Amino acid sequence: MLTKARKKINIITLGCSKNLVDSEQMAMQLQANDFDVAHEREKVNYDIAIINTCGFIASAKEESIENILHQVELKKKKKIEKVYVTGCLSERYKQDLENEIPDVDAFFGTMELQELLQTMNADYKTKLLGERLLSTPKHYAYLKISEGCNRTCSFCAIPLMRGKHLSKTIETIVEEAKQLVQTGTKEILLIAQELTYYGLDIYKKRSLPDLLEQLTAIQGLKWIRLHYAYPSLFPIDIIQTMAKHDNICKYLDMPLQHASDAVLQRMKRQITLAEMRDLLNKIRSIIPTIILRTTFLIGFPGETDEDIDVLCAFMEEQQFDRVGVFQYSHEENTSAHGYVDDVSESQKQERYERIMNLQQEISTQKNLAKVDQTLCVLIDKKEAGKYIGRTEDDSPEVDNEVIVNSTQKLTIGNFYNVKITKSYDYDLEGVVANSSPVPLF
């Protein structure tokens, strides 16, 4: 008796790591319902496309639309059977999308996984709560500790798409982390729209340090990394907890967005330049070698060349280790939409290039100082005959990499001591000092 072929599903994820976690949970649910699921299949050998979209800024929305239209075209050519769309863009513009792209079989919001599964005649498996089919190499994984955001930044549409802040319980997060470690994960990247707000809704206090204390006790968890911490009213006990534990990376991703007080006020960031300086000084007084990653948003309504001068001076002064830059996108239903979008696209591009060039100079000098040092490197992959890894100073995909030369075979997901022989603007290159993996602790 012939068995019915399993439907093949291709999950395409756009946007941030929080979306990636949602896709991984979706994939596990579908796999448990006997679908053949993969992330980002290279060949068009699948039956159903599910696109998890981003709707944060104009460029992200355009990328999402392009991907939807591409999959719809495959459907029209009968190369695939169905196209489903989920995620932030679908949450925000569902009615418009249904009207403008009717060939999509169904649209779902950010919190409608069960509805998507029902449409595909699949059951929601409650026993799989928190389990995921990873899209990353198994040695690192993102772990979302909360959903949504209660902040009121005037430029941000995230609360419109993700809702109010909602924390997971410490017990749930620790259990998820243990499951990941049991399957080979050595590095967990804690993510949220706003890490420092964690626990306020369910424990009536900021509880990230309490969560970290429990996560550090998990055997086999080598690195814990923190992403997306809001600077206003930052709880300094997070840094004190970080300083106590070897397996919390001395790394903090804190988007500051700007340095001009006038711009910060219009952005509703609830912090001043002087307060940011004080906070950074306090953090560095506890961990002098901490790696600080930040993000700046340029081209905000009313921003002047003088505001950019202030920002550049701040960057020179602080010498941030890692910097990302976004150009402002005028988003409807945000409070900033009431401002006139008066910074031209050419001005935004010029300011973007000025800031990135400055950060390139800073990064080049920081990397040059690491030549001849021996660093502990986690090997992520092998490309073109060379291994690619990261130090504790770097998060995957967004930060620097180390190109590792070795005459002996290295194991992906293991740590090695690497002597740095060459530096570039953003990356390092080196040779394995000892082909035996580093146990860390």
Phi, psi and omega in degrees: 000128181285139176266146180290132181295140178287137176292135178265132181241138175246117178260122181250119185249128179242153176093216193271176180294336177294321174296322181299318178298317178300317179295322180294321177292319177300317181298318179295319178299316181292320177298322179293340176264018172072026170271153174268105190248141175214152174268126172054059177299136181283325181259151177276074180236033183238163182263326187229133174253132173240120182253117178265105194268163174243143179227027189290306180226173186304314182296324178291321178296318179298318178298319179297315180298317179300318179293320178298311182297324178296316180290324176297320179296321176298322178294317180298326179276005178063026175276334172227166186265316187220154176229123175243145181234133179223184175094194191293317180297319180293323177296318187277326187232034187305310183297316179298317181295319179299322180287321188269335179231070185293346181284349172290135185288326177193149177246143181225149179278184185290337184244027186243040178299316182298321178294321177297316180298318179299320179299328180266015181057039179244151180265147173277116184271101182295333181292345181267013184308117178093341181281146186219155170263102190296141173261348177268165169304148190295343185280349171221151182207149174273145179226113182277124184259348177202168178236150174075183184203137178262358179289161185236035179306132191291339183268350195260130179260001184303315179301333177292332185258332186246350177080193182284161181298133178218111182277147166279159177286156177302318182300318180296315182294316180298320178296317177299317180298317179298319178299318179296315181297322179297334180262009173112002180286131179249337180234127176244130179255109180284127182230150176193163173295329181209094184301319189290343179280352187306131174092343183301325184283326184254334181250357178063023174201160176288117194243015179301318177302321178297318178297315181300319180302320181284324179293324182296340182277354182286120180295132178095349178273107189271322181229133170240126186238140185252126179237137171072071176253130181280135185283330183293128181058035181299125179284109187293344178293345172299315181290323177297320177293318177302318182295333184283336192239129180294331184268010166261117181301138177279069190210133179220127176262107183231095178296118181263335174075321178194178178231346178283126180301322181297317180290316179303321180294315180292331177285348183061047182274351174060033179203153178250169177300316180298320180292324177294318177301313181300317180297313181297321176297319180294316179300315182287337176290334179273315178230090184301331185263010183302142176268122181251120173254136178220170179230140176239142178249116183247159180086016179296147180311131179086353180295136181245171175299327179294324176296321178292325175301318179297317180297315180296321177297322178296317178296318177300317183291316188273335178054055180300145182284320182224136181221132170248148182229132174243149172265137184302137176239127184283102188257126179296149179072005168266157182291336178289345180294341176285344175280158172280127179283079194261004175265119185293161179298323179292323176295317178301316181294318179298317180291321176302311182295323179297315182291316180294323177295321177296314180294327177299319178296317180297314181296320179301315180292320179296319180291321180302325181291347183266353178297135182082355174279153173254121186241150175278124186235133175267122183278121182265325186193175174233129180222134176050040176082000179237148177274145179239127182220187181219151170269177176301340183283355192226137175267150181294150175075319188258344187245190183292159176233163176243121175276120188248122176262131180210135177278345179250156181291130175254156181261125177299132180094359176257161179261138178223151172278126184235126175273122183283125182249341184208148178234150176235185181303315184237343184242168177236161175224144181197181180240148179293124181282332180205124186287355177280135179299151178272125181287344187063265183210000000 
